[in-house]
Amino acid sequence: MDLMKRLLQEEDGQGLVEYTMVIMLVAMVFWLGVRDTNIAGHLVNAWTKVTTCVTSPFSCTA
């Protein structure tokens, strides 16, 4: 019974739980925002353009 009273009264670690919940909420909102986009495809295309421009700068089209 003393353990239960102590768990209800003490607030040690409460901040850690709150920060974890905020991080999870932000991660979930980010995931919902980008789940239907083609970010990976766009990044691959952009990186291919950068690689092409670095290897042969005269054939580069911006």
C-alpha positions as CSV (number, residue, x, y, z in Angstrom):
1,M,0.0,0.0,0.0
2,D,2.9,2.3,0.8
3,L,4.3,1.7,-2.7
4,M,1.0,2.8,-4.3
5,K,0.9,6.0,-2.2
6,R,4.5,6.8,-3.2
7,L,3.8,6.2,-6.9
8,L,0.8,8.5,-6.8
9,Q,2.6,11.3,-4.9
10,E,6.1,11.4,-6.4
11,E,6.6,13.2,-9.6
12,D,10.1,12.1,-10.4
13,G,10.4,11.2,-14.1
14,Q,7.2,13.0,-15.0
15,G,9.1,15.4,-17.3
16,L,10.6,12.5,-19.2
17,V,7.2,11.0,-19.9
18,E,5.9,14.3,-21.1
19,Y,8.8,14.9,-23.4
20,T,8.4,11.4,-24.8
21,M,4.8,12.0,-25.5
22,V,5.5,15.3,-27.3
23,I,8.2,13.6,-29.4
24,M,5.8,10.8,-30.3
25,L,3.1,13.4,-31.3
26,V,5.5,15.3,-33.5
27,A,6.8,12.1,-35.1
28,M,3.2,11.0,-35.8
29,V,2.2,14.4,-37.3
30,F,5.3,14.3,-39.5
31,W,4.6,10.7,-40.6
32,L,1.0,11.7,-41.5
33,G,2.2,14.6,-43.4
34,V,4.7,12.8,-45.6
35,R,3.2,9.3,-45.9
36,D,1.4,10.0,-49.2
37,T,4.2,12.0,-50.8
38,N,7.0,10.7,-53.0
39,I,9.8,12.2,-51.1
40,A,12.2,9.4,-51.8
41,G,11.7,9.6,-55.5
42,H,12.3,13.3,-55.5
43,L,15.4,13.0,-53.4
44,V,16.8,10.3,-55.7
45,N,16.2,12.5,-58.8
46,A,17.8,15.6,-57.1
47,W,20.8,13.6,-56.1
48,T,21.2,12.2,-59.6
49,K,21.2,15.7,-61.0
50,V,23.8,16.8,-58.5
51,T,26.0,13.8,-59.3
52,T,25.6,14.5,-63.0
53,C,26.6,18.2,-62.6
54,V,29.6,17.3,-60.5
55,T,30.9,14.6,-62.8
56,S,30.3,16.6,-66.1
57,P,29.6,20.2,-65.4
58,F,29.2,21.3,-69.0
59,S,26.3,18.9,-69.6
60,C,24.5,20.1,-66.5
61,T,21.1,21.6,-66.9
62,A,19.7,23.3,-63.8
